[in-house]
Amino acid sequence: MATDEICLVPRMLDEKVKRQWAQTLGVPLIPCSVANSSLLGVFCKGHGKKVIVPNVCEAKEIEILEKAGLEVLLVKDYTALGNLIALNSQGGIVSPLVDKETVKRLEGFFGIPLKTLTLGGTEVVGSATTVTNKGFIVHPNTAPREFTALKGIFKVYGTAGTANYGDPFVANSLLANSHGVIIGEQTTGYELARIDEGLRGESL
């Protein structure tokens, strides 16, 4: 899980890979786990040095994040937070599965407006979207009106596409911030071109 300030990575990640990722993303890496799992992008979502984690996150795991200089918000009643929210510095989107009270709490924590919506018929909008402060790539079934809404929310250019040889849930296969992107190795040349176009982006 990457932001423009940090990147959370699994503890068992190879040292050579860590160096490559740190260089590509231009941020320090924080080895950690959530609920003793390495599925950090599924469980967490972050912006800057603020990270939300589910209540299955153990106290010792939160302590590691806080010692690394992060501000951590524990969110009850939801586990796969990374699948339910996507955001950049301008705004964010939230799944309709998340109740209004929690949305308001998240807005207060991140300090940005959040809008509830679906994308391409799916409610897991965090899985369907990878967004940075430069651009975004989104599920290929995203409707024109949804795409227009995203540009208005994120205030950057974007494209629709897939990754890792046809996965429409692009966040499964991309790790990105404003400095760089790490992409699943099965991603085709055409997919790579679409991802580059979307994440290279431009302000609207």
Secondary structure, 3 states (H helix, E strand, C coil): CECCCCEEEECCCCHHHHHHHHHHHCCCEEEECECCECCHHHHCEEECCEEEEECCCCHHHHHHHHHCCCEEEEECCCCCHHHCEEECCCCEEECCCCCHHHHHHHHHHHCCCEEECCECCECCCCCCEEECCCEEEECCCCCHHHHHHHHHHHCEEEEECCECCCECCHHHCEEECCCCEEECCCCCHHHHHHHHHHHHCCEC
